[in-house]
Amino acid sequence: MTETANPYSAPQSEVNAPSAGKLSAIFPRFTAWAVFGLGVITLGIYSFYWLFSRTRQINPVIENPISPLFMGATLGLYFIGLASTFRSAIQPSLWCSAS
């Protein structure tokens, strides 16, 4: 009987393997938890900085770059939503109907 590899063992991989020619080589390594945590602490402002900085890094490399109009619309809609949240927290009578 021949010895075979254990089918239940975890695959072996190098985390810091070179990624030449891949988009992951453009971006510095940063955890998703850090982006989430900084987004919560800054009320979502860091999330937009992250999106903006990543867009600026990737646009020169890809064939169809992300439009600045899309970035502006995303940022504008976020601030409209944020302003309406704060407005309803300050003056809830404007948004809630009296029963």
mmCIF file as gemmi writes it, N, C-alpha and C atoms, coordinates in Angstrom:
data_model
loop_
_atom_site.group_PDB
_atom_site.id
_atom_site.type_symbol
_atom_site.label_atom_id
_atom_site.label_alt_id
_atom_site.label_comp_id
_atom_site.label_asym_id
_atom_site.label_entity_id
_atom_site.label_seq_id
_atom_site.pdbx_PDB_ins_code
_atom_site.Cartn_x
_atom_site.Cartn_y
_atom_site.Cartn_z
_atom_site.occupancy
_atom_site.B_iso_or_equiv
_atom_site.pdbx_formal_charge
_atom_site.auth_seq_id
_atom_site.auth_asym_id
_atom_site.pdbx_PDB_model_num
ATOM 1 N N . MET Axp A 1 ? 0.848 -1.169 0 1 0 ? 1 A 1
ATOM 2 C CA . MET Axp A 1 ? 0 0 0 1 0 ? 1 A 1
ATOM 3 C C . MET Axp A 1 ? 0.901 1.242 0 1 0 ? 1 A 1
ATOM 4 N N . THR Axp A 2 ? 0.652 2.187 -0.895 1 0 ? 2 A 1
ATOM 5 C CA . THR Axp A 2 ? 1.489 3.385 -1.008 1 0 ? 2 A 1
ATOM 6 C C . THR Axp A 2 ? 0.999 4.472 -0.063 1 0 ? 2 A 1
ATOM 7 N N . GLU Axp A 3 ? 1.926 5.298 0.371 1 0 ? 3 A 1
ATOM 8 C CA . GLU Axp A 3 ? 1.625 6.416 1.275 1 0 ? 3 A 1
ATOM 9 C C . GLU Axp A 3 ? 1.148 7.599 0.423 1 0 ? 3 A 1
ATOM 10 N N . THR Axp A 4 ? -0.022 8.113 0.702 1 0 ? 4 A 1
ATOM 11 C CA . THR Axp A 4 ? -0.542 9.27 -0.03 1 0 ? 4 A 1
ATOM 12 C C . THR Axp A 4 ? -0.616 10.473 0.902 1 0 ? 4 A 1
ATOM 13 N N . ALA Axp A 5 ? -0.73 11.634 0.334 1 0 ? 5 A 1
ATOM 14 C CA . ALA Axp A 5 ? -0.829 12.87 1.119 1 0 ? 5 A 1
ATOM 15 C C . ALA Axp A 5 ? -2.158 12.908 1.856 1 0 ? 5 A 1
ATOM 16 N N . ASN Axp A 6 ? -2.134 13.512 3.007 1 0 ? 6 A 1
ATOM 17 C CA . ASN Axp A 6 ? -3.342 13.632 3.819 1 0 ? 6 A 1
ATOM 18 C C . ASN Axp A 6 ? -4.314 14.606 3.144 1 0 ? 6 A 1
ATOM 19 N N . PRO Axp A 7 ? -5.497 14.158 2.721 1 0 ? 7 A 1
ATOM 20 C CA . PRO Axp A 7 ? -6.432 15.065 2.05 1 0 ? 7 A 1
ATOM 21 C C . PRO Axp A 7 ? -7.048 16.098 2.997 1 0 ? 7 A 1
ATOM 22 N N . TYR Axp A 8 ? -6.885 15.915 4.313 1 0 ? 8 A 1
ATOM 23 C CA . TYR Axp A 8 ? -7.487 16.824 5.284 1 0 ? 8 A 1
ATOM 24 C C . TYR Axp A 8 ? -6.499 17.856 5.819 1 0 ? 8 A 1
ATOM 25 N N . SER Axp A 9 ? -5.275 17.818 5.369 1 0 ? 9 A 1
ATOM 26 C CA . SER Axp A 9 ? -4.298 18.797 5.845 1 0 ? 9 A 1
ATOM 27 C C . SER Axp A 9 ? -4.474 20.118 5.095 1 0 ? 9 A 1
ATOM 28 N N . ALA Axp A 10 ? -4.089 21.189 5.769 1 0 ? 10 A 1
ATOM 29 C CA . ALA Axp A 10 ? -4.196 22.521 5.168 1 0 ? 10 A 1
ATOM 30 C C . ALA Axp A 10 ? -3.164 22.668 4.059 1 0 ? 10 A 1
ATOM 31 N N . PRO Axp A 11 ? -3.497 23.366 2.994 1 0 ? 11 A 1
ATOM 32 C CA . PRO Axp A 11 ? -2.515 23.569 1.925 1 0 ? 11 A 1
ATOM 33 C C . PRO Axp A 11 ? -1.396 24.489 2.396 1 0 ? 11 A 1
ATOM 34 N N . GLN Axp A 12 ? -0.21 24.278 1.887 1 0 ? 12 A 1
ATOM 35 C CA . GLN Axp A 12 ? 0.943 25.097 2.228 1 0 ? 12 A 1
ATOM 36 C C . GLN Axp A 12 ? 1.042 26.248 1.239 1 0 ? 12 A 1
ATOM 37 N N . SER Axp A 13 ? 1.294 27.451 1.777 1 0 ? 13 A 1
ATOM 38 C CA . SER Axp A 13 ? 1.376 28.62 0.917 1 0 ? 13 A 1
ATOM 39 C C . SER Axp A 13 ? 2.278 29.664 1.553 1 0 ? 13 A 1
ATOM 40 N N . GLU Axp A 14 ? 2.906 30.475 0.742 1 0 ? 14 A 1
ATOM 41 C CA . GLU Axp A 14 ? 3.708 31.593 1.209 1 0 ? 14 A 1
ATOM 42 C C . GLU Axp A 14 ? 2.854 32.853 1.135 1 0 ? 14 A 1
ATOM 43 N N . VAL Axp A 15 ? 2.705 33.545 2.263 1 0 ? 15 A 1
ATOM 44 C CA . VAL Axp A 15 ? 1.889 34.76 2.296 1 0 ? 15 A 1
ATOM 45 C C . VAL Axp A 15 ? 2.587 35.891 1.562 1 0 ? 15 A 1
ATOM 46 N N . ASN Axp A 16 ? 3.893 35.964 1.657 1 0 ? 16 A 1
ATOM 47 C CA . ASN Axp A 16 ? 4.649 37.04 1.039 1 0 ? 16 A 1
ATOM 48 C C . ASN Axp A 16 ? 5.203 36.647 -0.325 1 0 ? 16 A 1
ATOM 49 N N . ALA Axp A 17 ? 4.476 35.828 -1.044 1 0 ? 17 A 1
ATOM 50 C CA . ALA Axp A 17 ? 4.918 35.401 -2.364 1 0 ? 17 A 1
ATOM 51 C C . ALA Axp A 17 ? 4.94 36.603 -3.304 1 0 ? 17 A 1
ATOM 52 N N . PRO Axp A 18 ? 5.886 36.662 -4.201 1 0 ? 18 A 1
ATOM 53 C CA . PRO Axp A 18 ? 5.929 37.791 -5.139 1 0 ? 18 A 1
ATOM 54 C C . PRO Axp A 18 ? 4.684 37.806 -6.014 1 0 ? 18 A 1
ATOM 55 N N . SER Axp A 19 ? 4.19 39.008 -6.259 1 0 ? 19 A 1
ATOM 56 C CA . SER Axp A 19 ? 2.962 39.132 -7.042 1 0 ? 19 A 1
ATOM 57 C C . SER Axp A 19 ? 3.188 40.03 -8.248 1 0 ? 19 A 1
ATOM 58 N N . ALA Axp A 20 ? 4.218 39.746 -9.006 1 0 ? 20 A 1
ATOM 59 C CA . ALA Axp A 20 ? 4.54 40.541 -10.181 1 0 ? 20 A 1
ATOM 60 C C . ALA Axp A 20 ? 3.416 40.447 -11.202 1 0 ? 20 A 1
ATOM 61 N N . GLY Axp A 21 ? 3.006 41.589 -11.707 1 0 ? 21 A 1
ATOM 62 C CA . GLY Axp A 21 ? 1.976 41.614 -12.729 1 0 ? 21 A 1
ATOM 63 C C . GLY Axp A 21 ? 0.568 41.57 -12.188 1 0 ? 21 A 1
ATOM 64 N N . LYS Axp A 22 ? 0.399 41.556 -10.88 1 0 ? 22 A 1
ATOM 65 C CA . LYS Axp A 22 ? -0.932 41.515 -10.285 1 0 ? 22 A 1
ATOM 66 C C . LYS Axp A 22 ? -1.264 42.867 -9.668 1 0 ? 22 A 1
ATOM 67 N N . LEU Axp A 23 ? -2.547 43.165 -9.577 1 0 ? 23 A 1
ATOM 68 C CA . LEU Axp A 23 ? -2.964 44.427 -8.98 1 0 ? 23 A 1
ATOM 69 C C . LEU Axp A 23 ? -2.627 44.512 -7.502 1 0 ? 23 A 1
ATOM 70 N N . SER Axp A 24 ? -2.509 43.368 -6.84 1 0 ? 24 A 1
ATOM 71 C CA . SER Axp A 24 ? -2.176 43.385 -5.425 1 0 ? 24 A 1
ATOM 72 C C . SER Axp A 24 ? -0.773 43.926 -5.178 1 0 ? 24 A 1
ATOM 73 N N . ALA Axp A 25 ? 0.075 43.965 -6.191 1 0 ? 25 A 1
ATOM 74 C CA . ALA Axp A 25 ? 1.417 44.519 -6.042 1 0 ? 25 A 1
ATOM 75 C C . ALA Axp A 25 ? 1.385 46.041 -5.938 1 0 ? 25 A 1
ATOM 76 N N . ILE Axp A 26 ? 0.299 46.67 -6.366 1 0 ? 26 A 1
ATOM 77 C CA . ILE Axp A 26 ? 0.183 48.125 -6.341 1 0 ? 26 A 1
ATOM 78 C C . ILE Axp A 26 ? -0.099 48.634 -4.937 1 0 ? 26 A 1
ATOM 79 N N . PHE Axp A 27 ? -0.913 47.905 -4.205 1 0 ? 27 A 1
ATOM 80 C CA . PHE Axp A 27 ? -1.402 48.387 -2.92 1 0 ? 27 A 1
ATOM 81 C C . PHE Axp A 27 ? -0.535 47.918 -1.768 1 0 ? 27 A 1
ATOM 82 N N . PRO Axp A 28 ? -0.29 48.809 -0.804 1 0 ? 28 A 1
ATOM 83 C CA . PRO Axp A 28 ? 0.403 48.347 0.404 1 0 ? 28 A 1
ATOM 84 C C . PRO Axp A 28 ? -0.512 47.434 1.209 1 0 ? 28 A 1
ATOM 85 N N . ARG Axp A 29 ? 0.079 46.514 1.946 1 0 ? 29 A 1
ATOM 86 C CA . ARG Axp A 29 ? -0.695 45.558 2.735 1 0 ? 29 A 1
ATOM 87 C C . ARG Axp A 29 ? -1.312 46.268 3.939 1 0 ? 29 A 1
ATOM 88 N N . PHE Axp A 30 ? -2.64 46.208 4.054 1 0 ? 30 A 1
ATOM 89 C CA . PHE Axp A 30 ? -3.379 46.87 5.13 1 0 ? 30 A 1
ATOM 90 C C . PHE Axp A 30 ? -4.611 46.029 5.404 1 0 ? 30 A 1
ATOM 91 N N . THR Axp A 31 ? -4.864 45.707 6.649 1 0 ? 31 A 1
ATOM 92 C CA . THR Axp A 31 ? -5.954 44.784 6.956 1 0 ? 31 A 1
ATOM 93 C C . THR Axp A 31 ? -7.319 45.445 6.809 1 0 ? 31 A 1
ATOM 94 N N . ALA Axp A 32 ? -8.305 44.637 6.498 1 0 ? 32 A 1
ATOM 95 C CA . ALA Axp A 32 ? -9.684 45.125 6.392 1 0 ? 32 A 1
ATOM 96 C C . ALA Axp A 32 ? -10.195 45.582 7.754 1 0 ? 32 A 1
ATOM 97 N N . TRP Axp A 33 ? -9.735 44.928 8.826 1 0 ? 33 A 1
ATOM 98 C CA . TRP Axp A 33 ? -10.154 45.338 10.174 1 0 ? 33 A 1
ATOM 99 C C . TRP Axp A 33 ? -9.662 46.743 10.499 1 0 ? 33 A 1
ATOM 100 N N . ALA Axp A 34 ? -8.478 47.092 10.029 1 0 ? 34 A 1
ATOM 101 C CA . ALA Axp A 34 ? -7.958 48.439 10.268 1 0 ? 34 A 1
ATOM 102 C C . ALA Axp A 34 ? -8.794 49.478 9.526 1 0 ? 34 A 1
ATOM 103 N N . VAL Axp A 35 ? -9.16 49.171 8.287 1 0 ? 35 A 1
ATOM 104 C CA . VAL Axp A 35 ? -10.007 50.094 7.522 1 0 ? 35 A 1
ATOM 105 C C . VAL Axp A 35 ? -11.367 50.239 8.196 1 0 ? 35 A 1
ATOM 106 N N . PHE Axp A 36 ? -11.925 49.129 8.65 1 0 ? 36 A 1
ATOM 107 C CA . PHE Axp A 36 ? -13.22 49.167 9.336 1 0 ? 36 A 1
ATOM 108 C C . PHE Axp A 36 ? -13.124 49.974 10.632 1 0 ? 36 A 1
ATOM 109 N N . GLY Axp A 37 ? -12.094 49.704 11.43 1 0 ? 37 A 1
ATOM 110 C CA . GLY Axp A 37 ? -11.932 50.405 12.703 1 0 ? 37 A 1
ATOM 111 C C . GLY Axp A 37 ? -11.729 51.894 12.518 1 0 ? 37 A 1
ATOM 112 N N . LEU Axp A 38 ? -10.871 52.279 11.587 1 0 ? 38 A 1
ATOM 113 C CA . LEU Axp A 38 ? -10.665 53.705 11.334 1 0 ? 38 A 1
ATOM 114 C C . LEU Axp A 38 ? -11.919 54.347 10.743 1 0 ? 38 A 1
ATOM 115 N N . GLY Axp A 39 ? -12.678 53.591 9.955 1 0 ? 39 A 1
ATOM 116 C CA . GLY Axp A 39 ? -13.937 54.112 9.417 1 0 ? 39 A 1
ATOM 117 C C . GLY Axp A 39 ? -14.948 54.392 10.51 1 0 ? 39 A 1
ATOM 118 N N . VAL Axp A 40 ? -15.017 53.519 11.504 1 0 ? 40 A 1
ATOM 119 C CA . VAL Axp A 40 ? -15.939 53.722 12.624 1 0 ? 40 A 1
ATOM 120 C C . VAL Axp A 40 ? -15.499 54.916 13.465 1 0 ? 40 A 1
ATOM 121 N N . ILE Axp A 41 ? -14.206 54.987 13.769 1 0 ? 41 A 1
ATOM 122 C CA . ILE Axp A 41 ? -13.695 56.073 14.605 1 0 ? 41 A 1
ATOM 123 C C . ILE Axp A 41 ? -13.895 57.437 13.944 1 0 ? 41 A 1
ATOM 124 N N . THR Axp A 42 ? -13.711 57.516 12.645 1 0 ? 42 A 1
ATOM 125 C CA . THR Axp A 42 ? -13.816 58.796 11.929 1 0 ? 42 A 1
ATOM 126 C C . THR Axp A 42 ? -15.191 59.018 11.308 1 0 ? 42 A 1
ATOM 127 N N . LEU Axp A 43 ? -16.171 58.237 11.714 1 0 ? 43 A 1
ATOM 128 C CA . LEU Axp A 43 ? -17.546 58.344 11.179 1 0 ? 43 A 1
ATOM 129 C C . LEU Axp A 43 ? -17.602 58.143 9.67 1 0 ? 43 A 1
ATOM 130 N N . GLY Axp A 44 ? -16.759 57.28 9.161 1 0 ? 44 A 1
ATOM 131 C CA . GLY Axp A 44 ? -16.789 56.927 7.743 1 0 ? 44 A 1
ATOM 132 C C . GLY Axp A 44 ? -15.918 57.778 6.855 1 0 ? 44 A 1
ATOM 133 N N . ILE Axp A 45 ? -15.305 58.812 7.397 1 0 ? 45 A 1
ATOM 134 C CA . ILE Axp A 45 ? -14.481 59.688 6.567 1 0 ? 45 A 1
ATOM 135 C C . ILE Axp A 45 ? -13.246 58.946 6.074 1 0 ? 45 A 1
ATOM 136 N N . TYR Axp A 46 ? -12.632 58.124 6.927 1 0 ? 46 A 1
ATOM 137 C CA . TYR Axp A 46 ? -11.453 57.376 6.491 1 0 ? 46 A 1
ATOM 138 C C . TYR Axp A 46 ? -11.806 56.406 5.367 1 0 ? 46 A 1
ATOM 139 N N . SER Axp A 47 ? -12.99 55.855 5.393 1 0 ? 47 A 1
ATOM 140 C CA . SER Axp A 47 ? -13.391 54.926 4.336 1 0 ? 47 A 1
ATOM 141 C C . SER Axp A 47 ? -13.36 55.609 2.974 1 0 ? 47 A 1
ATOM 142 N N . PHE Axp A 48 ? -13.762 56.873 2.941 1 0 ? 48 A 1
ATOM 143 C CA . PHE Axp A 48 ? -13.719 57.596 1.674 1 0 ? 48 A 1
ATOM 144 C C . PHE Axp A 48 ? -12.308 57.99 1.298 1 0 ? 48 A 1
ATOM 145 N N . TYR Axp A 49 ? -11.465 58.313 2.269 1 0 ? 49 A 1
ATOM 146 C CA . TYR Axp A 49 ? -10.058 58.57 1.963 1 0 ? 49 A 1
ATOM 147 C C . TYR Axp A 49 ? -9.429 57.304 1.387 1 0 ? 49 A 1
ATOM 148 N N . TRP Axp A 50 ? -9.728 56.157 1.99 1 0 ? 50 A 1
ATOM 149 C CA . TRP Axp A 50 ? -9.19 54.889 1.515 1 0 ? 50 A 1
ATOM 150 C C . TRP Axp A 50 ? -9.644 54.621 0.085 1 0 ? 50 A 1
ATOM 151 N N . LEU Axp A 51 ? -10.939 54.818 -0.189 1 0 ? 51 A 1
ATOM 152 C CA . LEU Axp A 51 ? -11.485 54.61 -1.526 1 0 ? 51 A 1
ATOM 153 C C . LEU Axp A 51 ? -10.814 55.552 -2.533 1 0 ? 51 A 1
ATOM 154 N N . PHE Axp A 52 ? -10.657 56.818 -2.156 1 0 ? 52 A 1
ATOM 155 C CA . PHE Axp A 52 ? -10.048 57.81 -3.037 1 0 ? 52 A 1
ATOM 156 C C . PHE Axp A 52 ? -8.58 57.475 -3.309 1 0 ? 52 A 1
ATOM 157 N N . SER Axp A 53 ? -7.838 57.112 -2.256 1 0 ? 53 A 1
ATOM 158 C CA . SER Axp A 53 ? -6.418 56.818 -2.448 1 0 ? 53 A 1
ATOM 159 C C . SER Axp A 53 ? -6.228 55.545 -3.274 1 0 ? 53 A 1
ATOM 160 N N . ARG Axp A 54 ? -7.045 54.54 -3.048 1 0 ? 54 A 1
ATOM 161 C CA . ARG Axp A 54 ? -6.938 53.308 -3.833 1 0 ? 54 A 1
ATOM 162 C C . ARG Axp A 54 ? -7.3 53.56 -5.296 1 0 ? 54 A 1
ATOM 163 N N . THR Axp A 55 ? -8.265 54.41 -5.535 1 0 ? 55 A 1
ATOM 164 C CA . THR Axp A 55 ? -8.656 54.737 -6.911 1 0 ? 55 A 1
ATOM 165 C C . THR Axp A 55 ? -7.524 55.444 -7.635 1 0 ? 55 A 1
ATOM 166 N N . ARG Axp A 56 ? -6.855 56.361 -6.936 1 0 ? 56 A 1
ATOM 167 C CA . ARG Axp A 56 ? -5.728 57.078 -7.552 1 0 ? 56 A 1
ATOM 168 C C . ARG Axp A 56 ? -4.557 56.139 -7.848 1 0 ? 56 A 1
ATOM 169 N N . GLN Axp A 57 ? -4.38 55.106 -7.049 1 0 ? 57 A 1
ATOM 170 C CA . GLN Axp A 57 ? -3.289 54.16 -7.281 1 0 ? 57 A 1
ATOM 171 C C . GLN Axp A 57 ? -3.595 53.2 -8.424 1 0 ? 57 A 1
ATOM 172 N N . ILE Axp A 58 ? -4.847 52.826 -8.587 1 0 ? 58 A 1
ATOM 173 C CA . ILE Axp A 58 ? -5.182 51.798 -9.565 1 0 ? 58 A 1
ATOM 174 C C . ILE Axp A 58 ? -5.51 52.38 -10.953 1 0 ? 58 A 1
ATOM 175 N N . ASN Axp A 59 ? -5.983 53.61 -11.025 1 0 ? 59 A 1
ATOM 176 C CA . ASN Axp A 59 ? -6.385 54.178 -12.318 1 0 ? 59 A 1
ATOM 177 C C . ASN Axp A 59 ? -5.279 54.196 -13.369 1 0 ? 59 A 1
ATOM 178 N N . PRO Axp A 60 ? -4.019 54.519 -13.031 1 0 ? 60 A 1
ATOM 179 C CA . PRO Axp A 60 ? -2.995 54.501 -14.086 1 0 ? 60 A 1
ATOM 180 C C . PRO Axp A 60 ? -2.686 53.101 -14.628 1 0 ? 60 A 1
ATOM 181 N N . VAL Axp A 61 ? -3.072 52.06 -13.912 1 0 ? 61 A 1
ATOM 182 C CA . VAL Axp A 61 ? -2.677 50.704 -14.275 1 0 ? 61 A 1
ATOM 183 C C . VAL Axp A 61 ? -3.757 49.963 -15.057 1 0 ? 61 A 1
ATOM 184 N N . ILE Axp A 62 ? -5.034 50.249 -14.785 1 0 ? 62 A 1
ATOM 185 C CA . ILE Axp A 62 ? -6.105 49.467 -15.409 1 0 ? 62 A 1
ATOM 186 C C . ILE Axp A 62 ? -6.532 50.072 -16.744 1 0 ? 62 A 1
ATOM 187 N N . GLU Axp A 63 ? -7.185 49.242 -17.535 1 0 ? 63 A 1
ATOM 188 C CA . GLU Axp A 63 ? -7.596 49.656 -18.872 1 0 ? 63 A 1
ATOM 189 C C . GLU Axp A 63 ? -8.766 50.647 -18.839 1 0 ? 63 A 1
ATOM 190 N N . ASN Axp A 64 ? -9.771 50.39 -18.006 1 0 ? 64 A 1
ATOM 191 C CA . ASN Axp A 64 ? -10.93 51.274 -17.874 1 0 ? 64 A 1
ATOM 192 C C . ASN Axp A 64 ? -10.893 51.933 -16.502 1 0 ? 64 A 1
ATOM 193 N N . PRO Axp A 65 ? -10.314 53.143 -16.388 1 0 ? 65 A 1
ATOM 194 C CA . PRO Axp A 65 ? -10.181 53.768 -15.073 1 0 ? 65 A 1
ATOM 195 C C . PRO Axp A 65 ? -11.528 54.159 -14.48 1 0 ? 65 A 1
ATOM 196 N N . ILE Axp A 66 ? -11.542 54.278 -13.171 1 0 ? 66 A 1
ATOM 197 C CA . ILE Axp A 66 ? -12.746 54.662 -12.443 1 0 ? 66 A 1
ATOM 198 C C . ILE Axp A 66 ? -12.959 56.158 -12.639 1 0 ? 66 A 1
ATOM 199 N N . SER Axp A 67 ? -14.154 56.544 -12.98 1 0 ? 67 A 1
ATOM 200 C CA . SER Axp A 67 ? -14.472 57.929 -13.298 1 0 ? 67 A 1
ATOM 201 C C . SER Axp A 67 ? -14.455 58.817 -12.059 1 0 ? 67 A 1
ATOM 202 N N . PRO Axp A 68 ? -13.895 60.034 -12.178 1 0 ? 68 A 1
ATOM 203 C CA . PRO Axp A 68 ? -13.975 60.986 -11.067 1 0 ? 68 A 1
ATOM 204 C C . PRO Axp A 68 ? -15.419 61.372 -10.754 1 0 ? 68 A 1
ATOM 205 N N . LEU Axp A 69 ? -16.297 61.297 -11.745 1 0 ? 69 A 1
ATOM 206 C CA . LEU Axp A 69 ? -17.712 61.579 -11.527 1 0 ? 69 A 1
ATOM 207 C C . LEU Axp A 69 ? -18.314 60.55 -10.573 1 0 ? 69 A 1
ATOM 208 N N . PHE Axp A 70 ? -17.942 59.295 -10.726 1 0 ? 70 A 1
ATOM 209 C CA . PHE Axp A 70 ? -18.416 58.254 -9.823 1 0 ? 70 A 1
ATOM 210 C C . PHE Axp A 70 ? -17.929 58.518 -8.404 1 0 ? 70 A 1
ATOM 211 N N . MET Axp A 71 ? -16.67 58.886 -8.272 1 0 ? 71 A 1
ATOM 212 C CA . MET Axp A 71 ? -16.118 59.177 -6.947 1 0 ? 71 A 1
ATOM 213 C C . MET Axp A 71 ? -16.832 60.367 -6.311 1 0 ? 71 A 1
ATOM 214 N N . GLY Axp A 72 ? -17.079 61.399 -7.087 1 0 ? 72 A 1
ATOM 215 C CA . GLY Axp A 72 ? -17.781 62.578 -6.571 1 0 ? 72 A 1
ATOM 216 C C . GLY Axp A 72 ? -19.217 62.261 -6.183 1 0 ? 72 A 1
ATOM 217 N N . ALA Axp A 73 ? -19.893 61.465 -6.991 1 0 ? 73 A 1
ATOM 218 C CA . ALA Axp A 73 ? -21.275 61.086 -6.681 1 0 ? 73 A 1
ATOM 219 C C . ALA Axp A 73 ? -21.334 60.23 -5.419 1 0 ? 73 A 1
ATOM 220 N N . THR Axp A 74 ? -20.388 59.32 -5.263 1 0 ? 74 A 1
ATOM 221 C CA . THR Axp A 74 ? -20.342 58.484 -4.06 1 0 ? 74 A 1
ATOM 222 C C . THR Axp A 74 ? -20.134 59.328 -2.822 1 0 ? 74 A 1
ATOM 223 N N . LEU Axp A 75 ? -19.184 60.245 -2.887 1 0 ? 75 A 1
ATOM 224 C CA . LEU Axp A 75 ? -18.893 61.12 -1.758 1 0 ? 75 A 1
ATOM 225 C C . LEU Axp A 75 ? -20.078 62.039 -1.459 1 0 ? 75 A 1
ATOM 226 N N . GLY Axp A 76 ? -20.698 62.583 -2.497 1 0 ? 76 A 1
ATOM 227 C CA . GLY Axp A 76 ? -21.856 63.457 -2.3 1 0 ? 76 A 1
ATOM 228 C C . GLY Axp A 76 ? -23.028 62.74 -1.658 1 0 ? 76 A 1
ATOM 229 N N . LEU Axp A 77 ? -23.339 61.543 -2.127 1 0 ? 77 A 1
ATOM 230 C CA . LEU Axp A 77 ? -24.442 60.78 -1.541 1 0 ? 77 A 1
ATOM 231 C C . LEU Axp A 77 ? -24.162 60.396 -0.096 1 0 ? 77 A 1
ATOM 232 N N . TYR Axp A 78 ? -22.903 60.098 0.211 1 0 ? 78 A 1
ATOM 233 C CA . TYR Axp A 78 ? -22.553 59.778 1.595 1 0 ? 78 A 1
ATOM 234 C C . TYR Axp A 78 ? -22.815 60.98 2.502 1 0 ? 78 A 1
ATOM 235 N N . PHE Axp A 79 ? -22.36 62.161 2.089 1 0 ? 79 A 1
ATOM 236 C CA . PHE Axp A 79 ? -22.54 63.341 2.938 1 0 ? 79 A 1
ATOM 237 C C . PHE Axp A 79 ? -24.001 63.76 3.041 1 0 ? 79 A 1
ATOM 238 N N . ILE Axp A 80 ? -24.789 63.541 2.015 1 0 ? 80 A 1
ATOM 239 C CA . ILE Axp A 80 ? -26.227 63.803 2.104 1 0 ? 80 A 1
ATOM 240 C C . ILE Axp A 80 ? -26.859 62.867 3.133 1 0 ? 80 A 1
ATOM 241 N N . GLY Axp A 81 ? -26.5 61.597 3.095 1 0 ? 81 A 1
ATOM 242 C CA . GLY Axp A 81 ? -27.012 60.642 4.078 1 0 ? 81 A 1
ATOM 243 C C . GLY Axp A 81 ? -26.557 60.966 5.489 1 0 ? 81 A 1
ATOM 244 N N . LEU Axp A 82 ? -25.305 61.355 5.642 1 0 ? 82 A 1
ATOM 245 C CA . LEU Axp A 82 ? -24.779 61.712 6.952 1 0 ? 82 A 1
ATOM 246 C C . LEU Axp A 82 ? -25.476 62.959 7.502 1 0 ? 82 A 1
ATOM 247 N N . ALA Axp A 83 ? -25.683 63.958 6.647 1 0 ? 83 A 1
ATOM 248 C CA . ALA Axp A 83 ? -26.36 65.183 7.076 1 0 ? 83 A 1
ATOM 249 C C . ALA Axp A 83 ? -27.806 64.895 7.472 1 0 ? 83 A 1
ATOM 250 N N . SER Axp A 84 ? -28.487 64.04 6.734 1 0 ? 84 A 1
ATOM 251 C CA . SER Axp A 84 ? -29.881 63.741 7.079 1 0 ? 84 A 1
ATOM 252 C C . SER Axp A 84 ? -29.963 62.96 8.385 1 0 ? 84 A 1
ATOM 253 N N . THR Axp A 85 ? -28.961 62.136 8.667 1 0 ? 85 A 1
ATOM 254 C CA . THR Axp A 85 ? -28.939 61.401 9.934 1 0 ? 85 A 1
ATOM 255 C C . THR Axp A 85 ? -28.77 62.363 11.102 1 0 ? 85 A 1
ATOM 256 N N . PHE Axp A 86 ? -27.829 63.289 10.976 1 0 ? 86 A 1
ATOM 257 C CA . PHE Axp A 86 ? -27.622 64.259 12.049 1 0 ? 86 A 1
ATOM 258 C C . PHE Axp A 86 ? -28.814 65.199 12.189 1 0 ? 86 A 1
ATOM 259 N N . ARG Axp A 87 ? -29.428 65.551 11.087 1 0 ? 87 A 1
ATOM 260 C CA . ARG Axp A 87 ? -30.581 66.447 11.154 1 0 ? 87 A 1
ATOM 261 C C . ARG Axp A 87 ? -31.756 65.77 11.865 1 0 ? 87 A 1
ATOM 262 N N . SER Axp A 88 ? -31.983 64.508 11.57 1 0 ? 88 A 1
ATOM 263 C CA . SER Axp A 88 ? -33.082 63.804 12.233 1 0 ? 88 A 1
ATOM 264 C C . SER Axp A 88 ? -32.772 63.564 13.704 1 0 ? 88 A 1
ATOM 265 N N . ALA Axp A 89 ? -31.498 63.469 14.065 1 0 ? 89 A 1
ATOM 266 C CA . ALA Axp A 89 ? -31.131 63.31 15.466 1 0 ? 89 A 1
ATOM 267 C C . ALA Axp A 89 ? -31.318 64.619 16.222 1 0 ? 89 A 1
ATOM 268 N N . ILE Axp A 90 ? -31.079 65.736 15.549 1 0 ? 90 A 1
ATOM 269 C CA . ILE Axp A 90 ? -31.218 67.047 16.196 1 0 ? 90 A 1
ATOM 270 C C . ILE Axp A 90 ? -32.68 67.464 16.267 1 0 ? 90 A 1
ATOM 271 N N . GLN Axp A 91 ? -33.408 67.312 15.177 1 0 ? 91 A 1
ATOM 272 C CA . GLN Axp A 91 ? -34.814 67.704 15.123 1 0 ? 91 A 1
ATOM 273 C C . GLN Axp A 91 ? -35.655 66.525 14.635 1 0 ? 91 A 1
ATOM 274 N N . PRO Axp A 92 ? -35.97 65.569 15.507 1 0 ? 92 A 1
ATOM 275 C CA . PRO Axp A 92 ? -36.72 64.394 15.048 1 0 ? 92 A 1
ATOM 276 C C . PRO Axp A 92 ? -38.14 64.722 14.619 1 0 ? 92 A 1
ATOM 277 N N . SER Axp A 93 ? -38.693 65.849 15.054 1 0 ? 93 A 1
ATOM 278 C CA . SER Axp A 93 ? -40.062 66.184 14.684 1 0 ? 93 A 1
ATOM 279 C C . SER Axp A 93 ? -40.195 66.481 13.198 1 0 ? 93 A 1
ATOM 280 N N . LEU Axp A 94 ? -39.127 66.854 12.523 1 0 ? 94 A 1
ATOM 281 C CA . LEU Axp A 94 ? -39.189 67.128 11.101 1 0 ? 94 A 1
ATOM 282 C C . LEU Axp A 94 ? -39.352 65.858 10.281 1 0 ? 94 A 1
ATOM 283 N N . TRP Axp A 95 ? -38.883 64.725 10.8 1 0 ? 95 A 1
ATOM 284 C CA . TRP Axp A 95 ? -38.865 63.494 10.048 1 0 ? 95 A 1
ATOM 285 C C . TRP Axp A 95 ? -39.926 62.501 10.489 1 0 ? 95 A 1
ATOM 286 N N . CYS Axp A 96 ? -40.382 62.61 11.716 1 0 ? 96 A 1
ATOM 287 C CA . CYS Axp A 96 ? -41.363 61.665 12.238 1 0 ? 96 A 1
ATOM 288 C C . CYS Axp A 96 ? -42.734 62.33 12.258 1 0 ? 96 A 1
ATOM 289 N N . SER Axp A 97 ? -43.743 61.603 11.815 1 0 ? 97 A 1
ATOM 290 C CA . SER Axp A 97 ? -45.088 62.153 11.86 1 0 ? 97 A 1
ATOM 291 C C . SER Axp A 97 ? -45.693 61.932 13.222 1 0 ? 97 A 1
ATOM 292 N N . ALA Axp A 98 ? -46.456 62.899 13.69 1 0 ? 98 A 1
ATOM 293 C CA . ALA Axp A 98 ? -47.091 62.785 15.007 1 0 ? 98 A 1
ATOM 294 C C . ALA Axp A 98 ? -48.341 61.92 14.875 1 0 ? 98 A 1
ATOM 295 N N . SER Axp A 99 ? -48.477 60.985 15.772 1 0 ? 99 A 1
ATOM 296 C CA . SER Axp A 99 ? -49.621 60.076 15.714 1 0 ? 99 A 1
ATOM 297 C C . SER Axp A 99 ? -50.657 60.469 16.727 1 0 ? 99 A 1
